[in-house]
Amino acid sequence: MVEPTKRIPETERFRRKRDLIIDAAATVINERGAKGMTLFDVAESVGLSTTSVTYYFKRKEQLACACFAATLDRLEALVIDAATEPDPRRRVARFVNRHFDLLAAIRRGEARPMARLSDLRAMEDPLRGDLLERYFGIFRRIRLLLGDDGGREDWWLRTARTHVLVENLFWLPEWLPRYDVEDYDRVRHRFLELFERGLAPEGMVWAPAVRTLTDPEEEDGAKRNFLAAATKLINERGYRGASVDRIASELNVTKGSFYHHLDAKDDLVLACFRRSLATITQAQRVALTEPGSHFHRLATAAATLLNVQFDEQAPLLRTIALQALPMDVRLQVVDHSNRIARRFAGMMIDGISEGSVATIDPLVASQAVMAMVNASYELTGWAAKMPKDRAIAYYASTLFFGLYADRPRLG
């Protein structure tokens, strides 16, 4: 997929220096996104000249592609290793355990850094297409860890549950560093426990009340439409792929309309994040007014947000766009997201106290719910193949009833 700019023998020294450059670039991508990575910054971080880096990678797109390909290599190796186990529970446990082991080794400096795949969609074709095709192939292999028996409904269910699991593993680097590395084993255990058992205690049924939300920008219809169109394009193409021209074209307006609402593209991403976080907050507040158990309120909040995502009209901005923001602004968004996650955790703690929610770790589970809701937009095509209430139930069942539960019965 990515070749050195010159065909020279790949000696051990060549490979070591090439790996050094890829590792440095991966670190920069994780901090600034593929858009913010430059060959100069990478060269400076490893004490080389830019010319030395271009000896291995002529363009920064080639270097970014090599970083993503290296991450996919490691992800594929984890799947191949997990597939050696004899049944779904042990295969998934091995896959998750090895993933945590890798993150711990990276944290301790014992393993090479790994570029997060969140910015992969920002690549330009043909590199983007090649990388996505490879990722989808790995996703299918992960889905096989859960089995390959049953009919169409079972296939739909496994697709949803695989997606929730994988996206939660991808979200770990955003919140796991808040723990000391010696606590990773405990967090891993609670993470696996959540996916094994789910949030629902024995006998609980899925019967949420899906509520209609008002748009946070409804007082300004033009701005609402602009942010919704921008959100969809950023979700699909990444920050770099969602140009002002493309957004304006999507709405059939001029570029001047963009600058009427926002001063710069970073302001656009921040506005989209604020709108998305306000939507999640509104769903939580509406759910908290529901009669019934705290489990019912938690399920109502999740189902209401999945309904927003699967509707496609005004989805939430994917967290993949975080890397496009300057670090100080990114931290503000993450802090706001964490406050919302803590509200989910509070709902879970109240449910545990009354016995309507299983005894899980609410800090781990709240982050899992955030990741599930945020990532669900990717499966709008999958959701369109069935009635929406079934799609919501199937997708949410991963966290509410566990990876291995039967298909949820609609209450």
N, C-alpha and C positions, 0 to 999 in steps of 0.2 A: 504493500500500500504506500509506504513512504520509503524512498531510497535516498542515499547520500547524493549530494549534488555532483560528485565525481566518482567514477567507478574505480575505487582503489581497494587493495586487499584489506579485508577486515581482520587485522591483526588483533591480538589481545589488548594492546595499547590503544588501538583505534576504538575497540568496543568499550573500553573503560571510559575513555574521554566522551564518547557518544552518550553513554549511560549517564555520565556526570551532567552533561548538558540537558538531557531529558529530565533528570531529577530536579535540576534547578528550574527548568521551565514548568514542571508540574507544580512546584511550590508557588511560582508566580501566578500561574493560572488559578490556583486555589484562592489566592489573595485578591486577584484583580480581574479574573476571567480571561478567556482567550483573547478577547478584544483588547484588554489592557496589557497583555504580555508583549514585550518588544525584544528583539534579538540583543539590543544594547543592554537592557536590564539583565537578561539571562547571562550574557557574557560577563558583565560586571560582577554578578553574584558568585561566579566561579573563578574570577581572576583571569579571564581570557579577553582577547580583543574581539570585536564584532566580526572581524574578518576570519578569525579562528572558528567562530560558530558557523559562519556561512560556508566554511569548508565542509561541514557535516550537513547543514540544512540551509539551502539557499534562501528560502522564504520562511517567515514565521508561521505561515499556515502549515508548511511541512513539519515544522517542529511541534506545533500543537497537535497535529494528526498523530505524530509518533507518540506523544504523551497519552492521548486517548487510546491508541492501539495497545500501549503497554498496560494500561488499566484493564482493557478488555482481555488481554492475555492472562492477567492474574485472576480476573473474575471467572474466566473459562476454566482455569486450573482448579479453582475452588469447587466448581460444579462437577468437574470430572472426578475429583476426589470424593465428593459427597455421594455421587452415583454408585460408589462401590458398596454402600450399605444396603441391607436386604429389604427394607420397608420404608414407607414415606416418613414416618416419625423420626427414624434414625437418620435418614438421608437429610431431612431438613435440619435436624439438630446438628449434624456434622457440618453442614453448609454454614449455619449461623455461627457455630463455635469457631470454625476456621476464619470466618470473617472478623469476629472479635479478636482472635489471636493476631491477625494481620494488623488491625488498627492499633492494638497494644504495642506490637513490635515497631510500628512506624512511630508511635508516640515516644517510645524509649530510644529511638534512633538506631534500632537494630534491623530495620528493613527500609527499603527505598520508599520515598514518598510516592503517592499515587494521585494523579490528576482526577478530580471529580468529574463525572460524566455529565454534569448539569449543563455545561456549555457546549456539548457536542453538537446540538442542533444549530448552533451559530456558525458552524463551518460552512464553507461554500461547496457546492457540487463541483466535481465528482467525489471529492473527499468525504463530504457529508453523507452522500448516499452509500458509499462503501462502508463507512463506520456504522451507520444505522442498520444496514443489512446484517452486519456482523453482530451487532447488539441484539437484534431481533432473533437471530439464530441462537444466541446464548440464552435469551429469555425462554425460548421454547424448550431448551434443555433443562432449565430450572423448573419449568412447569412439569416436565416428566418426573422430577423428583417426587411429585405428589401422586404419580400414577398415570396410567393411560387407558384405564378401563371405563366402561359406561358409555352413554350416548351423548347427544348434543348438549343437554342440560348440564351434565357432569363436566363436559369440556368448558362450557361457559363459566361454571363455578370455579374450576381450577384456574382458568385464565384470570378471573378477578382476584382470587386468593394469592396467586403467584405475584400479581402486580402489587398488591398491598404489601406483601412480604419484601419484595425487592426494593420498592420505594422507601420502605422503612429502613432497610439496610443502607440505602444511599443517603438518608437523612441523618444517620448516626453521627457523622463528623460535625454536624452543626450543634449538637447538644451533648454528646458523650464527653468532649473535653472538659466539661464542667465538673466531671468526676476525676479523682486521682486514679492513676492507672491501676493501682492495686485494688480499686473497687470495680474494675471491669468485670471480674468474674461474677460478682453479685448482680450487677446490672444485666449481664448476659443471661443469668439464670432467670431473672424476673422477666426479661424480654421473651425468652423461650416459653416461660410459664403463661404469659399473656397469649401468645399465639397457639399454645396447646389448649388452654382452657377457655379463653375468651372472657369478656366482661360479665356475661350472664351467669348467674347461679343456676343450679339444676332446676328444670321446670319452667324457666322464664321463656316467654314467647316474644316474637318480634311484632309489635303493633304500634309503631310510632305515629304521631300526628304530623304529617308534612305540611308545614305552614308557608304561606306566601310572604315574601319579604318585600319591603319597599326599597328602592334603590337609594343608596346614600347620596347620590347626585341628582335626585329627581327634580330638585329646584332648578336645575340647568340642563334641559334636555340635550342641547348640543354637546355640552361637555360630557354628559353621561354616555352618549353614543360614541364620542371620540375615545373615551377611556375603555369602553367595552371592545371597540375595534382594535385598539392598541394592545389590550390584554390578550386577545385571541391571537394576534400576529406574533407577539413576543412569546406566548406559550408554544406556538408552532415552529417559529423560526429562530428563537433566541433574540437577545438584545440587538445584536448586530444585523440580524436578518430582518428585523422590523424597522425599516427605514421610515423617515417622515414621509417620503414619497409614497411608499406602500400603504401607510396608514391613511394618507389623504386620498389615495386612489380607491381604497376600500370603501370610503365614505363618499366618494365622488365630490370632494371639496378641494380647495386650493391649499397649498402649503401655508399660506398666510393664516388660514383658519387655525392651524396648529399653534402658531405663535400668538394668536389671539388668546388662547387658553393657557399656554405654558411657555416659559422662557427658553427652555432647553430640553433635550431628550432625557437627560437624567431626571429633570423635574417630572417628565412624563412617567418614568418608571416608579418614582416615589409616589406620585398621585395614584397610580394603579395599585400599588401596594396598600396605600392608605384606604382606598376604596374597598379592597378585598378584605382587609382586616376589620373594617367597619361592618362589612357584611357578616363576617363570622361572629362578631360581637352582637350584632342584632339577632342572629339566629340563637345565640345563647340566651339572650334576654327574653326572647319570645318563648323559648323552651322552658325557662325557669318559671314562667307564669302558668304552665300546664298543671292541671290536677293530676294526682296519681304519684307513683313512685319516682325516686330520683333516677332509676334506670330508665323509666319511660321518658323523663326529661332529657337525659343524655342521648337516648336513641332518637328523640324528636329533633334535637339540635343537629345530630349527624345526618339524619335522613333529609332534613330541610336543606342542608348545605349540599348534599349529594344531588338533590333535585335541581339546585342552582347549576351545579357543574354539568349534569347530563342534559340540561336544557340548552346549553351552548350559547345562549343569547348574551349573557353578561357573566362569564365565568370569573373565578378567582385567579389572580396572577400567580403562576407557578413560582416556587422558590428558586427555580433555576436562574431567575433574573437578578437574584441578590448580588451575584458577583459583578454585575454591571455597575453597581452603585459605589461611590467613594466609601472608604472604610468607615468614616464617622457616621455617614447616613445609613450604611448597612447595619451598623450596630444599633441604631435607633429602631430600625424595622424589626430586627431580631428581638430586641428588648420588648417591643410592643407584642410581637408574636408570643414571646414567653409569658407575658401577662395573660394573654388569652388562653394559653395552654394551662396556666395555673387555675384559671376558672374552670376548665374541664376537669382538672385534678380535684378541685373543690367539690364539683358535682359527684365525682366518683367517691370521694371520702364520705360525703353525706349518704351516698347509696350503700357503701360498705357498712356504715353505722346502722342503717335501718334494715340491712340484709337483702337489699334488692340488687346490689352489685357484688360480684365475686371479690374475694380478698386478694387483689392484685396490687402491684406497686403503682400508685396513681401518678407519680412523676414520670415513670416510663410510659404508662398507658396514655397519658395526656399527650405526650409527644407523638405517640403512634397514631392517635386520632387526628392530630394536626397533619401529619404526613399523609394519612389515608385520604382525608378530605382534599388536600391540596393536589395530590397526584391524580385524583379520579378523573379530571378533565381529559387526560390522555385516553381514556377508554370510552369516549362518547360514541365512537363507532360501534364498539362492542355493546354498549347500552341500547343503541338504536335497534338491535336485533330482537328485542323482547319488550314486553310492557315495562314502563318506567318503574313501577313499584317493585317489580321482580328484580330489575337491574339494581335498584337501591338496596334491596334486601340481600341479594347475592354478594354485592360488593362489601356492604357493611358487616356481613356475617363473619368475615375473616377475623375481625377484632371482637365482635360481640359474642360469637359462639365458638370461635377457634378454627384453625386451618382444617381440622379433620371432621368437623361436624357434618351431619347430613344437610341437604338443601333446606334452607329455612322455610318454615310454613308461615304464610302471611296471615297475621292475626286480624 
